[in-house]
Amino acid sequence: MKSQAIISAKRKPRKEFHKSKFGYDFDLYGESWVVDGSNTINFHRLRPVDDVTETGFRKTLCRYAEELSPYTTMGMVASFNQYLDATGESSVNLNGLINYRSTLDKDNEHKLGQLKAFLLAWHDWGFKGIDKDSVNFLEELTLRGFDKGKAVRSACPYSGPLTNNEFEALLQWATNAYTEDELSLKEYSYFMALAMTGRRSVQIRSLRGEDLIAREDKKGIEHFVNCPRAKQTKASFRSEATLLSINEDLYKLFKIQWEQSVAYVENAIGERLSDKLKKDVPVFLEEKRVSKQVALKSYLEEYRAKPDFFHMSLKNAMELLKKVSQKNTARSERTGEFINFTSRRFRYTLGTNLSRRGIGGRATESVERSSR
């Protein structure tokens, strides 16, 4: 009897509650999710998949439910089922995606476009179930959008670059949300850093006060950020950087965020930092680690032993951007839905805008490479 009780306890389903964009609570591992007053996701309708794929799918769909509309979230279940039905697969893999692509004519390419955005987000958010081969294939795909009013032929409205209207709508929403205290300074500045520079998260998280540069000449003051390079093999943390011109507003926003980080460090250690040490403080701080430092000596010991230790971690950066997305109310003129944004889409957008302006070669390639 005792062993049966233990077995029964092990089999007891876990619960993990989340809240949908429209404020409805649901259990990540439940058989159904109520996402608004009219829509319920029933997982018994999901085609059979392996355990890793189901867990990854649930976690990604959960983010969609938290950040996007019920309509978009429900649509992802249908899109995923269409892929499974067309291929007979029980997971996401390169062969399955190639086969699915071959079944779609030009008028139905948008079906894979919707799924592409979901699968890339699945991978970017760090959930298991999407391998690199599949990601590479999806990144290379150029797909038509769906017809809604005028046809959108230039790029996928779900995973491709944002239109000028979508980009401006996001910036306007974020600025208003920050002004009205709906976004914190850290949320707003991190969001704007990704949107306005098109750089990878790791590059933004690696910034320090010394990277914020203002130069004055006869023409006036120019503003720059010395942006650490990403994915450089054999290079140590912050060993290589590229000087990036930015506008005054973004420079000031970086500066205010950095000053807040400096104040946090000084409050934690109980004393003022020298000007030199201030410049070494990250723009985006990992506050929990800093809060454990009770003196300048211990702070410096950690900093010298682990140069990236006090920089915001990837996990917390993803959580921060998730909170921004949950609050977002900007809608796309192409889909009518809340705009799905990721650092990847911002990089695509910058690369596309550079190409339209005739800026190709290394400038465009650096953006495209950094998105992979």
C-alpha positions, 0 to 999 in steps of 0.5 A: 500500500505504501509503495502504491501511494508513492507511485500515485504521488509521483504520477500526480499531475503538476500545476503551474498557473499563468494569466492570459493577455485578457486576464484569465488564469490557466494551468500550463499542464491542464487539458484546457486553457480558458484564454478569454470569455469566448475561447478555450484551448483544448489539448485533446485536439492536439495531434499526438506528439512526443513528450519533449515536443508537447512540453515545448509546444505548451511552454511556447503557446503559454507565452503566446497566451500571455502576450498576444491575443486569444485569436492568435494563440488559438491559431497556433494550435490549428497551424501546428496541427496542420503541420502534423497532419500534412507530414505525419510527424510527431515532432518538429524536424528539418524533413518535416518542415521541408515536406510541409513546405512542398505541400503549400502553393503560393496562396497558402504559404502564409500558413507556414509563415504563421507557424514559422514565427511560432517555431522561431520564438519557441527556439529563441525562448530556449524551450526544447524541441526545435533543433538548429537545422530546423531554425536555419531552414526557417530563417532562410525561408521567404514566404508570402503574407496572406491577403487582407485588403491589399495583399502583403507580398514583401514579407511574412507579417508574423516572423518577418521585418516590421513595417514602418507603421508597426515599428512606429506603433510599438515605439509610440506605445512604449513611450506612452506606457513609460510616461504613464508608469506602465513600463519601468525605466529598465523595461523601457530602456531595454526594449528601446535598446533592442528596437533602435539598435537591432543588436542581439540581447547579449550585446545590449546586456554587455554594455557598461557606462564606459560604452556611452560616448558623446563627442563634440566638434564644430558640427555639434555633439555626436552620440555613440555606444561602443557595442560589444560584438557577439558570437566572436570565436576565441574572444573573451567577454567584451574584448571586441566592440563596434562603435555605433552611432545613436540618436541623442534620445537613446543616448540619454535613456542609456545614461539614465538607466546606467545612473540608476544601476550605479545608484543601486550598486552604491546603495548595496555596498554602502559607499560611493564609487569612484568615477573610474569604477562607475564606468565599469558598472553595467547599464543593465544590472543583475540586481539580485547578485549586486544586493548580496554584496555588502562592501566594496571589497566583495563587489570588486572581488566578484567583478574581477573574478567574473567580469559578466557576473553583475550584468543582467542574465539572459534568463532575466532579460527574457523575463523582462522582455516577456513582461513588456510584451504582456503589456503591449497594446500596439496592433499590426495594420496587416493582421489586426492583432497585437504586434508580435515582437522579438529581438530577432524581428527587430534585427530583421527590421533594421537589416531590411531598412538598411537595404532599402536605403542602399546600405548593403555589404558589411553593414547589412551582413553584420545585422543578418549574421547577428540574428542567427 
